[in-house]
Every structure is written in structure tokens, then in C-alpha cells.
Amino acid sequence: MAHEKTFVIVGGGSSGWMTAAFLTSVFENTPHKFVLVESSEVPSIGVGEATVHSIRGFLAACKIEEGRFLLESAGTFKHGILFKDWNQVPEGATIGNQFFHSFEQYPQIAPEHMASHWINATLGGKNTERYDRWSGVQSILAAGGKCPKTWQDTAYQAPVPYSYHLDANKFAHFLKEVATARGVQHHVKHILDIKQDDRGNITSLVLEGGESIDGDFFFDCTGFASVLSRKLGATFKDMRYLLSCDRAVTIRVPFADENHAPRPYTTATARDIGWTFEIDLQARQGIGLVYSSDHAGAEEAERAIRRDFPQIPDDAELNHLRMQVGRLDRAWNKNCLALGLAAGFIEPLESTGLYMVETALRLFVDYLDLEVRETALSNRFNDIFNDLFDEAADFVFLHYYLSNRQDTPFWQDDRYNKQCPEQLRALLDLWEHKIPTDTDPTNQHLIFQSPSYAAILYGMGHLPKHVPQSVAHIPPEKSMEHLAQLQRIQKAAITSSPIHEEFLQKYTATFR
Ligand SMILES: Cc1cc2nc3c(=O)[nH]c(=O)nc-3n(C[C@H](O)[C@H](O)[C@H](O)COP(=O)(O)OP(=O)(O)OC[C@H]3O[C@@H](n4cnc5c(N)ncnc54)[C@H](O)[C@@H]3O)c2cc1C
């Protein structure tokens, strides 16, 4: 029988309420108490609307119904990300100017990897179509406005991996309702300080007005301020040496055309001073320009986003955000775990923000021992968390590093052109000879698997020097036959998949 413990969560943004919903599910029917404190003086960031496919497992672990989540969060389905203009290519070129990064594994059609057959057919002069036409069915479903789920699929299941777009404020509000209904005590108070025991563990939080809240374990979900972690003396690893984008300007707008059907994918378009995201929810879009303060100021960014998206009303106020790029050295420090922006952040190009929250929470319960304070557990947690975070940073960096854009000072930035993290460089050397496979990385803890690396490499036109050895003896025509086979599978998938918007309406209707 577990002894009663008190878990105190500080922060009422997405990460705070995700923590509350998750812990109350995992520790259901235990005597533990849960408290969440947020400040009325510090608003939550209110952005963070695209997720990756592991979120389904997280929501299921929180014992949340999928249809209700979609309804309450104004959510839509996501097959992946469409990248536009990340390369400058000759007019008419079909490879390198646009690509889709889906959540799919390599399709298993031929004895050899389909990626190798695509390279064989392409280098053999038989194929001019983009890699994502061959990488499975998901890019085709996305382009056709089809849903990843079929009518037969149960909650969180589908023939292809998928994730969601969600309204960040509605999502946090929904999780708040879930968590408070499960008994989480909610306080709106500003935290001024912490009290610690002689070993440095937090014993209580000092609130405005002099009150205090005692606890056994604390979660720092205070956004970029990292209030508790900084008071515990955590150090921050700044990653702007790798990724220059540290500002964003965002807005929520109605669809430009009232007949616009929400797209089941995120769009990330490279721009002169950074890149923009478009995220379609059920009845509106989230738009943002992510840029570097080294190359543009807020006014220039605002002019740029208004120019790129004329549907933004002239009198609409835009949301200007500063982003702290990097991570804490120890997200889990003493009896405190930092989550979300408080633990670290890199630009949202691959939607890794909420992913890091859910992954950290799952890892945390795996490495937790509430009866003894054992630093070997938190040390291991931190090693894994840091590996995952650093890989995400390398993966985002890869998009810039592979780009041949040199047309503006942003794209000429030395960070993207001269340096490459050692681990990534070693992988790129391998991939000059072979396709990415999961045995390539030496790091065991990865967010992105080999098909993701292939999507970016081949999407941006970085093929191996030669046809991979496993297919070098196969005539390119034969590789084209495998494409024809995949196309038949794609056609069947298109036929059996419902229209995204129709599915959403019917799927959420029972929860209205
Ligand atoms: C431009 C942009 C786009 C993004 N897009 C994505 C995306 O597409 N996908 C994705 O997964 N992630 C994305 N993110 C990241 C995502 O927004 C965050 O990971 C997510 O919202 C979690 O935020 P948070 O809860 O950690 O912090 P916040 O939302 O900032 O919440 C902080 C909370 O702490 C409280 N607080 C602060 N100080 C105190 C104090 N002293 N006392 C008490 N309470 C306090 C505040 O009141 C607030 O409730 C994006 C981020 C940015 C900047």
C-alpha cells in the first residue's frame, strides 16, 4: 500500500494540466493528493497546436475519450507536415521543392526497402516523382483531404499513425475539467519562493499573501520562467549556437474562404526571415511566423506575416513571442521535475513541444520511487530526456543544413552552413551510401526514426551517391513495378478512407 504523498504542479498551461490529467489517471485509486497552482499575473503561452502521433497513447493513458477530446479541443487530424520552399530548385523540378513528412514507417512491399527502390528508379532515370509519393499512403491521404481513421477503427486506432491539431487554450481547459473532476485542487496564486530542507529538496511553496503549500514532489510547469528549477539552481544549455530562431509572431484567424475544409496536415513554408506554420482547426487557422532576432525585428516580422497571409485583418493584433532556445541541464532536480517550456524548447518546426511533455511524464512514472530519494533514477531520467531533446534539436537543424537556400541573410547564417553536430555528421556520412535504418544511430534514445530522416533527406533532394547495394543489381524498371504496386495500395486506401471533415463531424457528434 502506497503512503499518501502530495504532488504539487505549478503552472496552468498545457504542460501543467497534462501533468494533472496524467498523474490522476496513473495514480487512480491511491491515497495521493494532487494540487495545481497557477498565477493570475502570468498568462499561459496559448500556442502549441500541432502534435506528433504518440499523443494518442498519452491521451489513452489519461483515460480520455478520443471523440470528446476532439470536440472539446476543436481538434483535427494530422497525417504529418507539408514542407514548402525549403530549397531553391530549377523551375519545373519535381524533387526538392516540396515534401511531406508523415508518421509512417517504410512500407513493406518488396523484399528491399521501398526507399532504395525509389533511389534506384530515380538515379536510373525512370522516376521523376517526389519521394513522398513512394513513402507510403499517408501523403496521398493528406493531399486528398482524407481522414487517417476509417469508420471501423476504434478509439486511437487507424491503419496509419496519426496525431492531431488542437486549440491550445481549449485543450488546457478541457484537461483542467478532467483533472479537477478527479479531485485535483486548483489554486490561482503567484508563487514567490520555495522552502527547502537541508538536502535541498523543496518542502513548500511560498505564495503571494504569505500562504504556503507543502508537498512531497513538485512539477515546474511555469513556462520559460522555470520558476522552481531556477530557484533550485538549475543551469540552462543555450542552443542558439545551433538554431537561430528565437522569436515568433502568431495569430488565430477564421478560414480565408468559408468553404475551406480543414487540412489534415500542418504546413511549414520557408520564408525570407524564417518560416511560417499553418494549422487548421475545426473552424479556424493558427498562423505563425518563426524567425531569428539576429535577422529581423518585430516590425519587419509583422509586415512579413501580413504580406504572406492577406486574410489577417488589418486591425487584428498579433501575438509577439520571445522563445528561449535550449534546455535545462537537469529537468529532474531534487524532488522537482520541470516540464514543457520550463524544461526546454526549440522552434516548433517538428511539433516536439507537447511530445517532450508526454514523454517526460511517462518516463517519470517509470523512474519514480516515492519511498526513497535515489539520484540514480533521476540521473538516468535526465540522460534519456537530454538525449531525446538534443536529437530533436539536431533533427530540426537538419532541415536548415540540407537547404540550398542562400537568398537572404537568414539563409546565409553560418549556423546553417558551416557547422554540423558530430553525431548528425556521422549519420549523414553513412547516408551517402545507404538509406537510413534504425540501426544507424549510436544514440539509443530517439524521437525520430529512420523513415523521418529519409523523408527530410530525399524530400530535399539529398540522395546517396550511388544506388544502395541491396538494389544495385535490380533494373530500375523493376523498381518502378514496385511503385505500381504501391499505387494500387494507395488507391485502395483513398477509397476506404472517409473525408476528413465529414469524419470529424460525425465522430464528435455523439459527444455534443
Ligand atoms: C510560437 C510557438 C509555437 C509552438 N507550437 C507548438 C506546436 O505546434 N506543437 C507543440 O507541441 N508545441 C508547440 N509550442 C510549444 C508549446 O506552446 C508549449 O510546449 C506548451 O504550450 C506548454 O507550455 P507550458 O504549459 O510549459 O507553459 P505556459 O503555457 O507558458 O504556462 C506557464 C504557466 O505557469 C504559470 N506561472 C508562471 N510563473 C508562475 C509563478 N511565479 N507562480 C505561479 N504560476 C506561475 C502561468 O500562470 C502559466 O499558467 C510552441 C511554442 C511557441 C512559442
Ligand as a Chemical Component Dictionary entry (heavy atoms), coordinates in Angstrom:
data_LIG
# 
_chem_comp.id                   LIG 
_chem_comp.type                 NON-POLYMER 
_chem_comp.pdbx_formal_charge   0 
_chem_comp.three_letter_code    LIG 
# 
loop_
_chem_comp_atom.comp_id 
_chem_comp_atom.atom_id 
_chem_comp_atom.alt_atom_id 
_chem_comp_atom.type_symbol 
_chem_comp_atom.charge 
_chem_comp_atom.model_Cartn_x 
_chem_comp_atom.model_Cartn_y 
_chem_comp_atom.model_Cartn_z 
_chem_comp_atom.pdbx_ordinal 
LIG C1  C1  C 0 5.419  30.084 -31.447 1  
LIG C2  C2  C 0 5.274  28.770 -30.762 2  
LIG C3  C3  C 0 4.645  27.724 -31.415 3  
LIG C4  C4  C 0 4.549  26.476 -30.806 4  
LIG N1  N1  N 0 3.980  25.452 -31.498 5  
LIG C5  C5  C 0 3.951  24.222 -30.956 6  
LIG C6  C6  C 0 3.388  23.138 -31.659 7  
LIG O1  O1  O 0 2.898  23.274 -32.775 8  
LIG N2  N2  N 0 3.381  21.932 -31.048 9  
LIG C7  C7  C 0 3.876  21.730 -29.796 10 
LIG O2  O2  O 0 3.854  20.594 -29.308 11 
LIG N3  N3  N 0 4.398  22.755 -29.097 12 
LIG C8  C8  C 0 4.445  23.979 -29.637 13 
LIG N4  N4  N 0 4.949  25.014 -28.922 14 
LIG C9  C9  C 0 5.337  24.770 -27.520 15 
LIG C10 C10 C 0 4.074  24.803 -26.650 16 
LIG O3  O3  O 0 3.447  26.058 -26.775 17 
LIG C11 C11 C 0 4.376  24.543 -25.199 18 
LIG O4  O4  O 0 5.202  23.411 -25.084 19 
LIG C12 C12 C 0 3.101  24.277 -24.425 20 
LIG O5  O5  O 0 2.165  25.283 -24.633 21 
LIG C13 C13 C 0 3.353  24.136 -22.954 22 
LIG O6  O6  O 0 3.544  25.384 -22.350 23 
LIG P1  P1  P 0 3.732  25.392 -20.796 24 
LIG O7  O7  O 0 2.499  24.856 -20.170 25 
LIG O8  O8  O 0 5.000  24.710 -20.483 26 
LIG O9  O9  O 0 3.932  26.925 -20.407 27 
LIG P2  P2  P 0 2.884  28.125 -20.382 28 
LIG O10 O10 O 0 1.738  27.913 -21.288 29 
LIG O11 O11 O 0 3.697  29.373 -20.576 30 
LIG O12 O12 O 0 2.299  28.115 -18.889 31 
LIG C14 C14 C 0 3.044  28.612 -17.811 32 
LIG C15 C15 C 0 2.155  28.583 -16.559 33 
LIG O13 O13 O 0 2.962  28.856 -15.422 34 
LIG C16 C16 C 0 2.304  29.772 -14.572 35 
LIG N5  N5  N 0 3.298  30.511 -13.805 36 
LIG C17 C17 C 0 4.386  31.174 -14.285 37 
LIG N6  N6  N 0 5.037  31.760 -13.264 38 
LIG C18 C18 C 0 4.349  31.459 -12.117 39 
LIG C19 C19 C 0 4.508  31.786 -10.741 40 
LIG N7  N7  N 0 5.530  32.534 -10.285 41 
LIG N8  N8  N 0 3.574  31.329 -9.877  42 
LIG C20 C20 C 0 2.532  30.548 -10.281 43 
LIG N9  N9  N 0 2.351  30.205 -11.581 44 
LIG C21 C21 C 0 3.243  30.671 -12.472 45 
LIG C22 C22 C 0 1.497  30.649 -15.505 46 
LIG O14 O14 O 0 0.409  31.266 -14.825 47 
LIG C23 C23 C 0 1.035  29.623 -16.556 48 
LIG O15 O15 O 0 -0.157 29.018 -16.087 49 
LIG C24 C24 C 0 5.056  26.280 -29.495 50 
LIG C25 C25 C 0 5.665  27.344 -28.820 51 
LIG C26 C26 C 0 5.795  28.574 -29.449 52 
LIG C27 C27 C 0 6.472  29.687 -28.707 53 
# 
loop_
_chem_comp_bond.comp_id 
_chem_comp_bond.atom_id_1 
_chem_comp_bond.atom_id_2 
_chem_comp_bond.value_order 
_chem_comp_bond.pdbx_ordinal 
LIG C1  C2  SING 1  
LIG C2  C3  SING 2  
LIG C2  C26 DOUB 3  
LIG C3  C4  DOUB 4  
LIG C4  N1  SING 5  
LIG C4  C24 SING 6  
LIG N1  C5  DOUB 7  
LIG C5  C6  SING 8  
LIG C5  C8  SING 9  
LIG C6  O1  DOUB 10 
LIG C6  N2  SING 11 
LIG N2  C7  SING 12 
LIG C7  O2  DOUB 13 
LIG C7  N3  SING 14 
LIG N3  C8  DOUB 15 
LIG C8  N4  SING 16 
LIG N4  C9  SING 17 
LIG N4  C24 SING 18 
LIG C9  C10 SING 19 
LIG C10 O3  SING 20 
LIG C10 C11 SING 21 
LIG C11 O4  SING 22 
LIG C11 C12 SING 23 
LIG C12 O5  SING 24 
LIG C12 C13 SING 25 
LIG C13 O6  SING 26 
LIG O6  P1  SING 27 
LIG P1  O7  DOUB 28 
LIG P1  O8  SING 29 
LIG P1  O9  SING 30 
LIG O9  P2  SING 31 
LIG P2  O10 DOUB 32 
LIG P2  O11 SING 33 
LIG P2  O12 SING 34 
LIG O12 C14 SING 35 
LIG C14 C15 SING 36 
LIG C15 O13 SING 37 
LIG C15 C23 SING 38 
LIG O13 C16 SING 39 
LIG C16 N5  SING 40 
LIG C16 C22 SING 41 
LIG N5  C17 SING 42 
LIG N5  C21 SING 43 
LIG C17 N6  DOUB 44 
LIG N6  C18 SING 45 
LIG C18 C19 SING 46 
LIG C18 C21 DOUB 47 
LIG C19 N7  SING 48 
LIG C19 N8  DOUB 49 
LIG N8  C20 SING 50 
LIG C20 N9  DOUB 51 
LIG N9  C21 SING 52 
LIG C22 O14 SING 53 
LIG C22 C23 SING 54 
LIG C23 O15 SING 55 
LIG C24 C25 DOUB 56 
LIG C25 C26 SING 57 
LIG C26 C27 SING 58 
# 
